[in-house]
Amino acid sequence: MANIANTLRGAQDCSEREQGAHTGEISATMLNDIGCDFCIVGHSERRTNHGETNAQVQNKASQVISNDIAAIICVGETLEQRESGQEFSIVEQQIKESLPDGANSSNTIIAYEPVWAIGTGKAATSDDVLKMHGMIRTLLESILADGAEMRILYGGSVKPSNAEELLNLDNVDGALIGGASLKPDDFVAIGNAVKD
């Protein structure tokens, strides 16, 4: 069996409430108890399927951070929002309203996931990613003292065929990998695309 003592652990979500009986939810305290290092909050599926608001995402991120877990805050626009020219304003609003007090480059990561490119086989072009990540970086630098150091991940149909190109763009500090992480060969190939 692999030694998991030095393995990073993550969770896909947590409760926005710390205490009380909330059947079906996991608190950030419980995640801390099992040694979680990261927790995703605000994933597009949670926002869409469960109607999560930016305020709820902020509450979850706050719980995560207060339990010494890094929050991965997901943001992204739908196809309709992109086609109507709202992509930058939507993502900016999500970031501003989802970042909790105390967020910094040590405890928070932003993951840009264009909703229209998740699990659809469509991927944003390199130019799309450059523009959005550039806007996100500029925004983070304007609202956080260490915004220049905060990591920004790209998540939207990252696969072996586009990983090298996407992961070597400015302001792309990694990937939030969905479906490809379930295929070991694809996942390894994406990891191999990372340049030192």
Sequence and secondary structure as in RCSB ss.txt:
>XXXX:A:sequence
MANIANTLRGAQDCSEREQGAHTGEISATMLNDIGCDFCIVGHSERRTNHGETNAQVQNKASQVISNDIAAIICV
GETLEQRESGQEFSIVEQQIKESLPDGANSSNTIIAYEPVWAIGTGKAATSDDVLKMHGMIRTLLESILADGAEM
RILYGGSVKPSNAEELLNLDNVDGALIGGASLKPDDFVAIGNAVKD
>XXXX:A:secstr
    TT   EES   S SSS  TT   HHHHHHTT  EEEES HHHHHHS   HHHHHHHHHHHHHTT EEEEEE
   HHHHHTT HHHHHHHHHHHH  TT  TTTEEEEE  GGGSSSS    HHHHHHHHHHHHHHHHHHSTTTTTS
EEEE SS  HHHHHHHHTSTT   B   GGGGSHHHHHHHHHT   
